[in-house]
Amino acid sequence: MLDHLIRSATVVDGTGAPARVADVGIRDGRIAAVTEPGALHHRPAATTEDAAGLVLTPGFVDPHTHYDAQLFWDPRATPSMNHGVTTVVGGNCGFTLAPLHPERPEDADYTRRMMSRVEGMSLTALERGAPWNWHTFGEYLDALEGRTAVNAGFMVGHCALRRHAMGPDAIGGRPTPEQLRRMLGLLHDAMDAGAWGLSTTQSATHSDGDGAPVASRHAAPDELIALSEAVGEHEGTQLEAIVAGCLDQFADDEIDLLVAMTSAAGRPLNWNVLTIDAAVPERVPRQLLAGERARAAGGRIVALTMPILTPMNMSLGTFCALNLIPGWGETLALPVPERIARLRDPAVRAELLRRARSKEAGVFRRLADFGRYVVGDTYTKENAGLTGRVVRDIAAERGQDPFHCLTEICANDGLRTVLWPMPTDNDPASWELRRRTWEHPDVLLGGSDAGAHLDRMCGAPYTTRFLGDCLRGRGLVPLETAVRMLTDDPARLFGLRDRGRIEPGCHADLVLLDPARIDAGPATLVRDLPGGGPRLDAKAVGIVSVRVNGVETVREDRATGALPGTVLRSGRDTRTVSTR
């Protein structure tokens, strides 16, 4: 007997094969049959549904999230699950909540403050929303087991390994031989328990709660290569790495490092995120050169890139991407009264503009056209009526240059004003360059950062927004190709066992969607974090049903309350994707 029968769905199976109308039977959490319509009429089913006119796809796999903490208070990984994501990959960028040293309880506080700073998570939510009842990485995974609606796999973060093995010396120091042995032992233990491999960061944008470079930024290449070799000793493992050049263009030594790591492990290495902009045509070939060199050395390097333009807001009052522009951090870190005084100084504004438009600003140059910003939430009578207006238009009315106008608006609100920069790369040439880049074998869709930067960006709905664009917008790729990019491609990169496709024997991670409506609503600010903190959310449109391991978790954008997800562990749930 079948547990559930989906009749007459248009099945897009994840392989890229042409869509076909079929019946799909589910039993014991797996796909039992995929047949011509009516062929299963003789098999009884506990429940059935008519899916005529609807599209059935595998569940989407998000390869880069930071749901490590949020899953404890939000087992649905919202809004990702509502947008059809059934598997999330966490523990990225070198940051995880484990291991924690059992004799240093202060390490948990350090980790919370670091995550709050570097990943934009609410410190109150981190303190109140997670139990913090683990020390080893295996204990962390066990704490999540059985309490999630989505499947979740995790890398182990280099920063946590360093902190555990070296204590405060992890910041600024190099490990002694004994400390490196300890670090390697922790990594092996984590992978024995199910960690998917190692994640690390060398990016200059990553600082801890004290403003110091995070621990992994102090690692020399020999340390990273030793850890990478350890990853290669375990079944079903990977590497994920961030270097400064991920934001713009790799330096030669960064390419050398990434190539050395993947070839030492014999495992794929992915990085986040490839920004595609026709105004900078040299960026894509430079970034993909890393993959070419890796293949020649017996490795593989895969770039993650987003198929949508992610809504992202800014503020001069809180930490955001503007703080990462070279030369801006010192001014934006001042107390608010001093910050306002500095921003009202014409000489300071001129220098900030110069730095924002300089070559050293890299990808952050995209933020320097302040006339294109849209004013969001405002808080004082001086700014009444400005919400929704473009700064360039306001500046013209006031006879000010756009940056001067923007800083005055923000100063009137005590720097609380919310600003929405309009993307500079929303042109036909950039979209055509994206389409061509997606075809490259070293490029994978993803990089949502879901679970991080909660009040600043909302990348989680990229799946539904991309599918809507493919079906009713730009139509850059056929539906079958788009679904493969969101399902089978990431499943194959990570070696997921029996996921990413609609085939008999595969886990029944499924999305039923209405092709006439599939889309994502606008990002809106909600206050539902532990302690009442804010985050951006976006409703899914046209998602009829989501199933995880055969159990329905979403029906018409409403969670059912079921928690059928599993913690995906390396070896058991992932197979080795060797690069050798």
C-alpha positions as CSV (number, residue, x, y, z in Angstrom):
1,M,0.0,0.0,0.0
2,L,1.2,3.5,-0.9
3,D,1.4,6.2,1.8
4,H,0.5,8.9,-0.8
5,L,-0.3,9.1,-4.5
6,I,0.2,12.2,-6.6
7,R,-1.8,11.8,-9.8
8,S,-1.2,13.4,-13.2
9,A,1.5,15.8,-12.2
10,T,3.9,17.3,-14.7
11,V,7.1,15.7,-13.5
12,V,10.3,17.6,-13.9
13,D,12.6,15.0,-12.4
14,G,15.8,17.0,-11.8
15,T,17.9,15.3,-14.5
16,G,17.2,17.9,-17.1
17,A,15.0,15.4,-19.0
18,P,11.8,16.7,-20.7
19,A,8.9,17.2,-18.4
20,R,6.2,14.4,-18.6
21,V,2.8,13.8,-17.0
22,A,3.0,10.9,-14.5
23,D,1.7,9.5,-11.3
24,V,4.1,9.3,-8.4
25,G,3.7,6.9,-5.5
26,I,5.3,7.4,-2.1
27,R,5.9,4.7,0.5
28,D,8.1,4.7,3.7
29,G,9.6,8.1,2.9
30,R,10.8,7.2,-0.6
31,I,9.5,7.3,-4.1
32,A,8.0,3.9,-4.8
33,A,6.9,4.4,-8.4
34,V,6.8,6.9,-11.3
35,T,4.4,5.7,-13.9
36,E,2.1,6.7,-16.7
37,P,-1.1,8.3,-15.5
38,G,-3.5,5.7,-14.2
39,A,-1.0,2.9,-14.0
40,L,-1.1,2.9,-10.2
41,H,-4.9,2.8,-10.0
42,H,-4.7,-0.8,-8.7
43,R,-2.5,0.1,-5.8
44,P,-4.3,1.4,-2.8
45,A,-3.0,4.6,-1.2
46,A,-3.7,6.1,2.2
47,T,-4.1,9.5,0.6
48,T,-4.2,10.8,-2.9
49,E,-4.2,14.2,-4.7
50,D,-4.9,15.3,-8.2
51,A,-2.0,17.4,-9.5
52,A,-3.2,18.0,-13.0
53,G,-1.7,21.2,-14.3
54,L,0.8,21.4,-11.5
55,V,4.6,20.8,-11.7
56,L,6.3,18.2,-9.4
57,T,10.0,18.7,-8.8
58,P,12.6,17.3,-6.4
59,G,13.1,19.3,-3.3
60,F,15.6,22.2,-3.7
61,V,19.0,22.0,-2.2
62,D,20.5,25.3,-0.8
63,P,24.3,24.8,-0.8
64,H,25.2,27.8,1.4
65,T,23.2,28.7,4.5
66,H,23.9,29.7,8.1
67,Y,20.9,28.0,9.7
68,D,23.2,26.5,12.4
69,A,21.6,28.3,15.2
70,Q,18.2,29.2,13.7
71,L,17.1,25.6,13.4
72,F,16.8,25.4,17.2
73,W,14.1,28.0,17.4
74,D,12.8,27.6,13.8
75,P,12.9,24.0,12.7
76,R,11.3,25.0,9.4
77,A,14.3,27.0,8.3
78,T,12.0,29.8,7.3
79,P,11.6,31.2,4.8
80,S,13.7,28.6,2.9
81,M,11.3,25.6,3.3
82,N,8.3,27.6,2.2
83,H,10.2,28.3,-1.0
84,G,10.7,24.6,-1.7
85,V,14.1,24.0,0.0
86,T,14.1,20.6,1.6
87,T,17.9,20.3,2.2
88,V,20.2,23.0,3.6
89,V,23.9,23.0,3.9
90,G,25.2,24.9,7.0
91,G,28.5,25.4,8.8
92,N,29.9,27.6,6.0
93,C,32.5,30.4,5.9
94,G,34.5,28.8,8.7
95,F,31.8,29.5,11.3
96,T,30.1,26.8,13.4
97,L,28.7,26.5,16.9
98,A,30.9,23.5,17.7
99,P,33.2,22.2,19.0
100,L,33.3,24.1,22.2
101,H,36.0,23.5,24.8
102,P,34.4,21.9,27.9
103,E,36.8,23.7,30.3
104,R,36.2,27.1,28.8
105,P,32.6,28.1,29.1
106,E,33.5,31.6,27.9
107,D,34.1,30.1,24.4
108,A,30.3,29.9,23.9
109,D,29.9,33.6,24.6
110,Y,32.8,34.4,22.3
111,T,31.2,32.3,19.5
112,R,27.8,34.0,20.0
113,R,29.3,37.5,19.8
114,M,31.4,36.4,16.7
115,M,28.3,35.1,14.9
116,S,26.3,38.2,15.8
117,R,29.0,40.4,14.3
118,V,30.2,38.4,11.3
119,E,26.9,36.8,10.2
120,G,24.5,39.5,11.3
121,M,22.6,37.3,13.8
122,S,20.7,38.7,16.8
123,L,22.8,38.2,19.9
124,T,19.6,37.9,22.0
125,A,18.3,35.2,19.7
126,L,21.5,33.3,19.9
127,E,21.5,33.5,23.7
128,R,17.9,32.6,24.2
129,G,17.1,30.5,21.1
130,A,19.7,27.7,21.2
131,P,20.4,25.3,24.2
132,W,24.2,25.5,24.0
133,N,24.3,22.0,25.6
134,W,27.0,20.5,23.5
135,H,30.8,20.4,23.4
136,T,31.8,18.1,20.6
137,F,30.6,18.5,17.0
138,G,28.8,15.2,17.3
139,E,26.9,16.4,20.3
140,Y,25.8,19.5,18.3
141,L,24.5,17.3,15.5
142,D,22.7,15.1,18.0
143,A,21.1,18.2,19.6
144,L,19.4,18.9,16.2
145,E,18.5,15.3,15.3
146,G,14.7,14.7,15.2
147,R,13.7,18.4,15.6
148,T,13.9,19.8,12.1
149,A,11.4,19.9,9.2
150,V,14.2,20.1,6.7
151,N,17.2,17.9,6.0
152,A,20.4,19.6,7.2
153,G,24.1,18.9,6.7
154,F,27.0,20.8,8.2
155,M,30.6,21.6,7.5
156,V,32.8,22.1,10.6
157,G,34.2,25.6,10.9
158,H,37.9,26.3,11.1
159,C,37.4,29.1,13.6
160,A,35.8,26.7,16.1
161,L,38.6,24.2,15.6
162,R,41.3,26.8,16.2
163,R,39.5,28.3,19.2
164,H,39.2,24.9,20.8
165,A,42.8,23.9,20.2
166,M,44.5,27.2,20.8
167,G,42.2,29.2,23.1
168,P,42.6,33.0,22.8
169,D,45.9,32.4,20.9
170,A,43.7,31.5,17.9
171,I,43.6,35.2,17.2
172,G,46.9,36.3,16.0
173,G,48.9,33.1,16.6
174,R,50.2,30.1,14.7
175,P,49.6,26.7,16.2
176,T,52.3,24.7,17.8
177,P,52.8,21.2,16.5
178,E,50.8,19.9,19.5
179,Q,48.0,22.4,18.8
180,L,47.8,21.5,15.2
181,R,47.6,17.8,16.1
182,R,44.7,18.7,18.5
183,M,43.0,20.6,15.7
184,L,43.4,17.7,13.3
185,G,42.0,15.3,15.9
186,L,39.0,17.6,16.4
187,L,38.4,17.7,12.7
188,H,38.6,13.9,12.4
189,D,36.2,13.5,15.3
190,A,33.8,15.9,13.7
191,M,33.8,14.0,10.4
192,D,33.5,10.7,12.2
193,A,30.3,12.1,13.7
194,G,29.0,13.3,10.4
195,A,30.5,16.7,9.5
196,W,30.6,17.2,5.7
197,G,34.2,18.5,5.8
198,L,36.0,21.7,6.5
199,S,34.9,25.3,6.0
200,T,37.3,28.2,6.4
201,T,37.7,31.9,5.7
202,Q,40.6,34.2,4.9
203,S,38.4,37.1,4.0
204,A,39.3,40.6,5.3
205,T,35.5,41.2,5.8
206,H,35.3,38.6,8.6
207,S,35.9,40.0,12.1
208,D,34.8,38.7,15.5
209,G,32.7,40.3,18.2
210,D,35.8,42.3,19.4
211,G,36.5,43.6,15.9
212,A,39.6,41.4,15.5
213,P,40.2,39.2,12.4
214,V,38.5,35.8,13.0
215,A,40.7,32.9,14.0
216,S,41.0,31.2,10.6
217,R,42.3,34.4,9.0
218,H,45.6,33.8,11.0
219,A,46.1,30.3,9.5
220,A,49.1,29.9,7.2
221,P,48.9,27.7,4.0
222,D,50.6,24.7,5.7
223,E,47.8,24.6,8.3
224,L,45.1,24.7,5.7
225,I,46.7,22.1,3.6
226,A,47.1,19.7,6.6
227,L,43.4,20.1,7.4
228,S,42.5,19.6,3.8
229,E,44.5,16.3,3.7
230,A,42.5,15.2,6.8
231,V,39.2,15.9,4.9
232,G,40.4,13.5,2.2
233,E,40.6,10.6,4.7
234,H,36.8,10.5,5.2
235,E,33.9,9.3,3.1
236,G,31.6,11.8,1.6
237,T,33.4,15.0,2.5
238,Q,34.0,18.5,1.0
239,L,35.8,21.8,1.4
240,E,34.4,25.3,1.5
241,A,36.6,28.3,1.6
242,I,36.3,32.1,1.5
243,V,39.3,34.3,0.5
244,A,39.3,38.1,0.0
245,G,39.2,37.7,-3.7
246,C,35.8,36.0,-3.6
247,L,34.2,39.4,-3.5
248,D,35.9,40.7,-6.6
249,Q,38.9,38.9,-8.3
250,F,41.3,36.4,-6.9
251,A,45.0,37.2,-6.4
252,D,47.4,34.6,-7.8
253,D,48.4,33.4,-4.3
254,E,44.7,32.9,-3.4
255,I,44.2,30.7,-6.5
256,D,47.3,28.8,-5.5
257,L,46.0,28.3,-2.0
258,L,42.5,27.1,-3.1
259,V,44.1,24.7,-5.7
260,A,46.5,23.3,-3.1
261,M,43.6,22.7,-0.7
262,T,41.4,20.8,-3.1
263,S,44.2,18.8,-4.6
264,A,45.4,17.8,-1.1
265,A,42.0,16.6,-0.2
266,G,41.0,15.1,-3.5
267,R,37.6,16.6,-2.8
268,P,35.6,19.5,-4.4
269,L,36.0,22.9,-2.9
270,N,33.2,25.5,-3.3
271,W,33.4,29.2,-2.6
272,N,30.8,32.0,-2.3
273,V,29.9,34.2,-4.2
274,L,30.6,34.9,-7.9
275,T,29.2,38.3,-8.7
276,I,28.3,38.7,-12.4
277,D,28.2,42.1,-13.9
278,A,28.7,43.0,-17.6
279,A,30.3,46.3,-16.5
280,V,33.2,44.2,-15.1
281,P,33.7,41.6,-17.9
282,E,37.1,40.5,-16.7
283,R,35.8,39.2,-13.4
284,V,34.1,35.9,-14.5
285,P,37.1,34.5,-16.5
286,R,39.5,35.5,-13.7
287,Q,37.4,33.8,-11.1
288,L,36.8,30.6,-13.1
289,L,40.5,30.4,-13.8
290,A,40.8,28.8,-10.3
291,G,38.7,25.9,-11.5
292,E,40.8,25.3,-14.6
293,R,44.0,25.3,-12.5
294,A,42.4,23.0,-10.0
295,R,41.4,20.4,-12.6
296,A,45.0,20.3,-13.8
297,A,46.2,19.7,-10.3
298,G,43.7,16.9,-9.5
299,G,41.2,19.0,-7.7
300,R,37.9,20.8,-8.4
301,I,36.9,24.4,-7.5
302,V,33.2,25.4,-7.8
303,A,31.9,28.9,-7.7
304,L,28.4,29.6,-6.2
305,T,26.4,32.3,-7.8
306,M,22.9,33.6,-7.3
307,P,20.4,33.5,-10.2
308,I,18.5,36.6,-8.8
309,L,19.4,40.0,-7.5
310,T,19.0,39.6,-3.8
311,P,17.2,42.4,-2.0
312,M,19.6,44.0,0.5
313,N,19.2,47.0,2.7
314,M,21.7,49.3,4.2
315,S,21.9,51.7,7.2
316,L,24.5,54.2,8.4
317,G,23.4,53.3,12.0
318,T,24.1,49.5,12.1
319,F,26.8,47.2,10.8
320,C,26.2,46.4,7.1
321,A,28.0,46.1,3.8
322,L,28.9,49.8,3.8
323,N,31.1,49.1,6.8
324,L,33.2,46.7,4.6
325,I,34.2,49.4,2.1
326,P,37.9,50.2,2.7
327,G,38.2,53.3,4.8
328,W,34.6,53.4,5.9
329,G,34.8,51.2,9.0
330,E,36.5,53.7,11.2
331,T,33.9,56.4,10.7
332,L,30.9,54.0,10.9
333,A,32.1,52.5,14.1
334,L,32.0,55.8,16.0
335,P,29.3,56.6,18.5
336,V,26.2,57.9,16.7
337,P,26.7,61.7,17.6
338,E,30.3,61.6,16.5
339,R,29.4,59.6,13.4
340,I,26.8,62.2,12.4
341,A,29.3,65.0,12.9
342,R,31.8,63.3,10.7
343,L,29.3,62.5,8.0
344,R,28.2,66.2,7.9
345,D,31.9,67.2,7.3
346,P,32.3,67.8,3.5
347,A,35.9,66.7,3.6
348,V,35.0,63.4,5.3
349,R,32.2,62.8,2.8
350,A,34.6,63.5,-0.1
351,E,37.1,61.0,1.2
352,L,34.5,58.3,1.8
353,L,33.2,58.8,-1.7
354,R,36.7,58.5,-3.1
355,R,37.4,55.3,-1.2
356,A,34.0,53.8,-2.2
357,R,34.8,54.4,-5.9
358,S,38.4,53.3,-5.8
359,K,39.7,50.0,-7.3
360,E,40.5,48.8,-3.7
361,A,36.8,48.8,-2.9
362,G,36.4,45.9,-5.3
363,V,32.8,44.6,-5.6
364,F,31.7,47.2,-3.0
365,R,32.0,49.9,-5.7
366,R,28.5,48.7,-6.6
367,L,27.3,50.5,-3.5
368,A,28.9,53.9,-4.3
369,D,26.1,55.3,-6.6
370,F,24.1,56.8,-3.7
371,G,21.7,58.6,-6.0
372,R,20.2,55.2,-6.9
373,Y,19.3,54.4,-3.3
374,V,15.6,54.2,-2.4
375,V,14.6,55.5,1.1
376,G,12.9,52.8,3.2
377,D,11.7,53.2,6.7
378,T,12.1,56.6,8.3
379,Y,11.4,57.7,11.9
380,T,11.1,61.5,12.2
381,K,8.9,64.3,10.9
382,E,11.8,65.8,9.0
383,N,11.8,62.7,6.8
384,A,8.0,62.4,6.4
385,G,6.9,61.4,2.9
386,L,10.4,60.2,1.8
387,T,9.8,56.5,2.1
388,G,9.8,54.9,-1.4
389,R,11.5,57.9,-3.0
390,V,14.8,57.8,-4.9
391,V,17.7,59.8,-3.3
392,R,18.7,61.3,-6.7
393,D,15.3,62.9,-7.0
394,I,15.3,64.3,-3.5
395,A,18.8,65.6,-4.0
396,A,17.8,67.4,-7.1
397,E,14.9,69.1,-5.3
398,R,17.3,70.2,-2.5
399,G,20.2,71.3,-4.7
400,Q,22.5,68.8,-3.0
401,D,24.8,66.1,-4.3
402,P,23.2,62.6,-3.7
403,F,25.6,61.5,-0.9
404,H,25.2,64.7,1.0
405,C,21.4,64.4,0.6
406,L,21.5,60.8,1.8
407,T,23.6,61.5,4.9
408,E,21.3,64.4,5.9
409,I,18.2,62.2,5.6
410,C,19.9,59.6,7.8
411,A,21.2,62.2,10.3
412,N,17.6,63.4,10.8
413,D,16.7,59.9,11.9
414,G,19.6,59.5,14.2
415,L,21.0,57.1,11.5
416,R,18.1,54.7,11.8
417,T,16.9,55.3,8.2
418,V,16.6,52.1,6.1
419,L,18.2,52.4,2.6
420,W,17.6,50.1,-0.4
421,P,20.3,50.4,-3.1
422,M,19.0,49.7,-6.6
423,P,21.1,47.1,-8.3
424,T,23.5,48.5,-10.9
425,D,23.7,45.2,-12.8
426,N,20.0,44.7,-13.8
427,D,20.7,45.2,-17.5
428,P,20.3,42.8,-20.4
429,A,24.0,42.4,-20.9
430,S,24.5,41.3,-17.3
431,W,21.6,38.8,-17.5
432,E,23.0,37.4,-20.8
433,L,26.4,37.0,-19.1
434,R,24.8,35.2,-16.2
435,R,23.0,32.8,-18.5
436,R,26.3,31.9,-20.2
437,T,28.1,31.6,-16.9
438,W,25.6,29.2,-15.5
439,E,26.5,26.8,-18.3
440,H,30.1,26.4,-17.0
441,P,30.8,23.1,-15.2
442,D,32.5,24.9,-12.3
443,V,29.5,27.1,-11.5
444,L,26.6,26.1,-9.2
445,L,23.5,28.1,-8.3
446,G,23.2,29.1,-4.7
447,G,24.8,31.3,-2.1
448,S,21.7,32.6,-0.3
449,D,23.3,33.1,3.1
450,A,19.9,32.1,4.5
451,G,19.9,32.3,8.3
452,A,22.5,35.2,8.3
453,H,22.3,39.0,7.9
454,L,18.7,38.6,8.9
455,D,17.6,42.2,9.0
456,R,19.7,43.2,6.0
457,M,19.1,40.7,3.2
458,C,16.7,38.0,2.1
459,G,18.4,35.5,-0.2
460,A,16.3,32.4,0.7
461,P,13.6,32.9,-1.9
462,Y,16.0,32.6,-4.8
463,T,14.4,29.3,-5.8
464,T,10.9,30.5,-6.4
465,R,11.9,33.8,-7.8
466,F,14.3,32.1,-10.3
467,L,11.6,29.6,-11.4
468,G,9.1,32.4,-11.9
469,D,11.6,34.3,-14.0
470,C,12.3,31.3,-16.1
471,L,8.6,30.6,-16.7
472,R,7.1,34.1,-17.1
473,G,10.0,36.5,-17.1
474,R,13.3,36.6,-18.9
475,G,13.1,32.8,-19.7
476,L,16.9,32.5,-19.6
477,V,16.8,28.7,-19.3
478,P,14.1,26.1,-19.7
479,L,12.2,24.9,-16.7
480,E,13.9,21.5,-16.8
481,T,17.3,23.1,-16.8
482,A,16.4,25.5,-14.0
483,V,15.1,22.6,-11.8
484,R,18.2,20.5,-12.4
485,M,20.3,23.5,-11.3
486,L,18.4,23.7,-8.0
487,T,18.2,20.0,-7.3
488,D,20.4,17.4,-9.0
489,D,23.4,19.7,-9.5
490,P,24.0,20.5,-5.8
491,A,23.0,17.0,-4.8
492,R,25.7,15.6,-7.1
493,L,28.4,18.1,-6.0
494,F,27.8,17.1,-2.3
495,G,27.4,13.4,-3.1
496,L,23.9,13.3,-1.5
497,R,22.7,9.7,-1.5
498,D,19.3,9.2,-3.3
499,R,18.3,12.9,-3.3
500,G,17.9,15.5,-6.0
501,R,15.9,13.4,-8.4
502,I,12.4,12.0,-8.8
503,E,13.2,8.3,-9.4
504,P,12.1,5.1,-7.7
505,G,14.2,4.5,-4.6
506,C,15.0,8.2,-4.0
507,H,14.0,10.0,-0.8
508,A,10.6,11.7,-1.4
509,D,11.8,15.3,-1.0
510,L,9.2,16.9,-3.4
511,V,7.9,20.3,-4.4
512,L,4.5,20.6,-6.0
513,L,4.1,24.1,-7.6
514,D,1.8,26.0,-9.8
515,P,3.7,27.2,-12.9
516,A,1.3,30.0,-13.5
517,R,2.0,31.6,-10.1
518,I,5.4,30.4,-8.8
519,D,7.3,33.4,-7.4
520,A,8.4,35.1,-4.2
521,G,6.7,38.1,-2.5
522,P,8.6,41.2,-1.5
523,A,11.0,41.2,1.5
524,T,9.3,42.6,4.6
525,L,10.6,43.1,8.1
526,V,9.1,40.9,10.8
527,R,9.9,40.7,14.5
528,D,9.7,37.0,15.4
529,L,13.2,36.1,16.6
530,P,13.7,35.1,20.2
531,G,13.6,38.3,22.1
532,G,11.6,40.1,19.4
533,G,14.4,40.8,17.1
534,P,13.8,41.7,13.4
535,R,14.5,39.8,10.3
536,L,13.5,40.0,6.6
537,D,11.0,37.5,5.4
538,A,9.4,36.9,2.0
539,K,6.3,34.8,1.3
540,A,6.3,32.0,-1.3
541,V,3.8,32.3,-4.1
542,G,2.6,29.3,-6.0
543,I,4.1,26.6,-3.8
544,V,1.2,24.1,-3.4
545,S,3.0,21.5,-1.3
546,V,6.5,20.6,0.1
547,R,7.3,17.1,1.2
548,V,10.5,16.1,3.2
549,N,11.2,12.4,3.3
550,G,7.6,11.7,2.2
551,V,5.9,13.8,4.8
552,E,4.1,17.0,3.9
553,T,5.7,20.0,5.7
554,V,4.1,22.9,3.7
555,R,0.6,23.3,2.1
556,E,-0.1,26.6,0.4
557,D,2.6,28.4,2.2
558,R,1.5,27.2,5.6
559,A,3.6,24.8,7.7
560,T,1.9,21.6,8.7
561,G,3.9,21.3,11.9
562,A,5.6,18.0,10.9
563,L,9.3,17.6,11.6
564,P,10.4,14.8,9.2
565,G,13.8,16.2,8.4
566,T,17.1,14.5,9.3
567,V,20.6,15.5,10.1
568,L,22.5,14.4,7.0
569,R,25.8,12.9,8.0
570,S,28.9,12.4,5.8
571,G,29.5,8.8,4.7
572,R,26.0,7.6,5.7
573,D,24.1,10.2,3.7
574,T,26.8,11.4,1.4
575,R,29.2,9.5,-0.9
576,T,32.6,10.6,-1.8
577,V,32.9,12.8,-4.9
578,S,36.6,12.3,-5.7
579,T,38.5,14.7,-7.9
580,R,41.3,12.3,-8.6
